[in-house]
Amino acid sequence: DNGFPLPGEPYGAPEMIVIHDMAHVIGGYGVDPDGEFEVAAFSAGFRGQQSFSILLFVLCQFDLGVHVAPVTAPTIGLLNPDRLLAALERGRQMNTDLFDGWDPWAVIDQPLSTLRERYGIAD
């Protein structure tokens, strides 16, 4: 829906970014700053380790005005704490860490509703 090319296609992101992008899709989060905050919090919730560094990245980029993402201009004051905390809790309820050996290619043909149920992702 966002028109992003897949890894290997012209202008496609490296394959290591696929998990982050899949977290957007499986969590239902947009690719605007609010969606980036939410997907980072969602990821921090299911991640278990390195949670703070995930949150620190988006806080710096979209709330403190520190330029850390090479393709996005930094902004100040965009944090919505209620949305961030809701996404964090939603990620904490998951039963799968997508960054720990999860293979998105093995389930890419599955309906989102099936995957959300399988991984314990609340609506």
C-alpha positions as CSV (number, residue, x, y, z in Angstrom):
1,D,0.0,0.0,0.0
2,N,2.9,2.4,0.6
3,G,4.7,1.6,-2.6
4,F,8.0,0.6,-1.0
5,P,10.1,-1.7,-3.1
6,L,11.2,-5.1,-1.7
7,P,14.8,-6.0,-1.1
8,G,16.5,-6.7,-4.3
9,E,14.3,-4.4,-6.3
10,P,15.6,-1.0,-7.4
11,Y,15.7,1.4,-4.4
12,G,14.6,-1.4,-2.1
13,A,15.8,-1.4,1.5
14,P,18.3,-4.0,2.7
15,E,16.8,-7.3,3.7
16,M,17.5,-6.6,7.4
17,I,14.9,-3.8,7.3
18,V,12.2,-6.3,6.2
19,I,11.5,-7.3,9.8
20,H,10.9,-3.6,10.8
21,D,8.7,-3.1,7.8
22,M,6.8,-6.3,8.5
23,A,6.2,-5.1,12.1
24,H,4.5,-2.1,10.5
25,V,2.3,-4.4,8.5
26,I,1.5,-7.0,11.1
27,G,0.9,-4.4,13.8
28,G,-1.2,-2.2,11.4
29,Y,1.0,0.9,12.0
30,G,1.5,3.7,9.5
31,V,4.8,5.0,8.2
32,D,4.3,8.6,9.4
33,P,6.0,9.7,12.6
34,D,3.1,8.5,14.7
35,G,3.3,5.1,13.0
36,E,7.1,5.0,13.6
37,F,6.6,5.7,17.3
38,E,4.0,3.0,17.5
39,V,6.0,0.4,15.6
40,A,9.1,1.1,17.7
41,A,7.1,0.8,20.9
42,F,5.3,-2.4,19.6
43,S,8.8,-3.8,18.7
44,A,10.2,-2.8,22.1
45,G,7.3,-4.7,23.7
46,F,7.8,-8.0,21.9
47,R,11.6,-7.6,21.8
48,G,12.5,-8.3,25.4
49,Q,16.1,-7.1,24.9
50,Q,17.4,-3.8,23.4
51,S,13.9,-2.3,24.1
52,F,15.2,1.0,25.2
53,S,17.5,1.5,22.2
54,I,14.5,1.0,19.9
55,L,12.6,3.7,21.7
56,L,15.5,6.0,22.0
57,F,16.0,6.0,18.2
58,V,12.4,7.3,17.5
59,L,12.4,9.7,20.5
60,C,15.6,11.3,19.1
61,Q,14.3,11.5,15.5
62,F,10.7,12.5,16.1
63,D,10.6,14.2,19.4
64,L,14.0,15.7,20.3
65,G,15.0,16.8,16.8
66,V,18.2,14.7,16.6
67,H,19.0,13.6,13.0
68,V,19.5,9.8,13.3
69,A,17.6,8.4,10.3
70,P,19.3,9.2,7.0
71,V,16.2,9.6,4.9
72,T,13.9,11.5,7.3
73,A,14.2,15.0,8.6
74,P,14.3,15.3,12.4
75,T,11.3,16.8,14.1
76,I,10.5,18.1,17.6
77,G,7.6,17.4,19.9
78,L,5.7,14.7,18.0
79,L,5.5,12.1,20.8
80,N,2.0,11.0,21.7
81,P,2.5,9.1,25.0
82,D,-0.9,7.4,25.0
83,R,-0.4,5.9,21.6
84,L,3.2,4.9,22.4
85,L,2.2,3.1,25.6
86,A,-0.7,1.4,24.0
87,A,1.6,0.0,21.2
88,L,4.2,-1.0,23.9
89,E,1.6,-3.0,25.8
90,R,0.3,-4.6,22.6
91,G,3.8,-5.7,21.8
92,R,4.3,-7.0,25.3
93,Q,1.3,-9.3,24.9
94,M,2.8,-11.0,21.8
95,N,4.2,-14.5,22.0
96,T,6.8,-14.1,19.3
97,D,9.9,-11.9,19.0
98,L,10.0,-11.0,15.3
99,F,13.6,-10.0,15.6
100,D,14.7,-13.4,17.0
101,G,14.8,-15.8,14.1
102,W,11.3,-15.1,12.7
103,D,11.1,-15.8,9.0
104,P,8.6,-13.4,7.3
105,W,9.0,-15.2,4.0
106,A,7.6,-18.4,5.5
107,V,4.3,-16.7,6.4
108,I,4.0,-13.9,3.8
109,D,1.1,-15.7,2.1
110,Q,-0.9,-15.9,5.3
111,P,-3.8,-13.5,6.0
112,L,-3.0,-10.8,8.6
113,S,-5.8,-12.0,10.8
114,T,-4.3,-15.5,11.0
115,L,-0.9,-14.1,11.9
116,R,-2.2,-11.7,14.5
117,E,-4.1,-14.5,16.1
118,R,-1.1,-16.9,16.0
119,Y,1.3,-14.3,17.5
120,G,-1.2,-13.0,20.2
121,I,-1.6,-9.5,18.7
122,A,-4.7,-7.8,20.1
123,D,-6.9,-5.8,17.8
